[in-house]
Amino acid sequence: MTAVAIAFLGEILDNWLGFRFAKRYGGSTRSGWGALLGRAADSAAKIALGLVLVVISVVIALS
């Protein structure tokens, strides 16, 4: 449970810093949202790839 809480706080901090520095260095609010959506898509892709690899591993192990 502690690891999940630390990961959640890390994601909040990452998003907050992304928005803050986007504005500081000339980016718009829209660019901050784009970065947030890009990180979310990247995370989803990594989870999907992990699940595919697990399924392939189980099929190979049971063959």
C-alpha positions as a Python dict, from the first residue, in 0.01 Angstrom:
ca = {
    (1, 'M'): (0, 0, 0),
    (2, 'T'): (287, 235, 79),
    (3, 'A'): (441, 181, -265),
    (4, 'V'): (110, 269, -434),
    (5, 'A'): (82, 590, -229),
    (6, 'I'): (439, 691, -315),
    (7, 'A'): (378, 618, -684),
    (8, 'F'): (57, 824, -677),
    (9, 'L'): (233, 1119, -512),
    (10, 'G'): (514, 1091, -765),
    (11, 'E'): (266, 1112, -1053),
    (12, 'I'): (99, 1418, -901),
    (13, 'L'): (438, 1585, -858),
    (14, 'D'): (540, 1494, -1212),
    (15, 'N'): (223, 1643, -1358),
    (16, 'W'): (246, 1958, -1147),
    (17, 'L'): (609, 2015, -1249),
    (18, 'G'): (524, 1953, -1614),
    (19, 'F'): (256, 2221, -1613),
    (20, 'R'): (467, 2464, -1409),
    (21, 'F'): (776, 2445, -1627),
    (22, 'A'): (574, 2447, -1949),
    (23, 'K'): (440, 2789, -1847),
    (24, 'R'): (776, 2912, -1718),
    (25, 'Y'): (964, 2834, -2039),
    (26, 'G'): (709, 2975, -2279),
    (27, 'G'): (474, 2685, -2329),
    (28, 'S'): (99, 2715, -2311),
    (29, 'T'): (-152, 2542, -2090),
    (30, 'R'): (-240, 2335, -2394),
    (31, 'S'): (118, 2209, -2412),
    (32, 'G'): (96, 2102, -2049),
    (33, 'W'): (-218, 1902, -2125),
    (34, 'G'): (-47, 1751, -2429),
    (35, 'A'): (242, 1637, -2213),
    (36, 'L'): (0, 1487, -1961),
    (37, 'L'): (-189, 1296, -2231),
    (38, 'G'): (138, 1179, -2385),
    (39, 'R'): (258, 1039, -2053),
    (40, 'A'): (-77, 865, -2001),
    (41, 'A'): (-62, 708, -2348),
    (42, 'D'): (294, 597, -2286),
    (43, 'S'): (196, 433, -1958),
    (44, 'A'): (-98, 255, -2121),
    (45, 'A'): (126, 125, -2398),
    (46, 'K'): (379, -10, -2148),
    (47, 'I'): (106, -188, -1951),
    (48, 'A'): (-40, -339, -2268),
    (49, 'L'): (302, -458, -2383),
    (50, 'G'): (367, -611, -2042),
    (51, 'L'): (39, -801, -2052),
    (52, 'V'): (113, -932, -2401),
    (53, 'L'): (456, -1050, -2291),
    (54, 'V'): (309, -1226, -1988),
    (55, 'V'): (55, -1410, -2203),
    (56, 'I'): (324, -1516, -2449),
    (57, 'S'): (544, -1636, -2163),
    (58, 'V'): (264, -1841, -2010),
    (59, 'V'): (179, -2000, -2347),
    (60, 'I'): (546, -2090, -2402),
    (61, 'A'): (582, -2226, -2048),
    (62, 'L'): (276, -2447, -2084),
    (63, 'S'): (379, -2585, -2425),
}
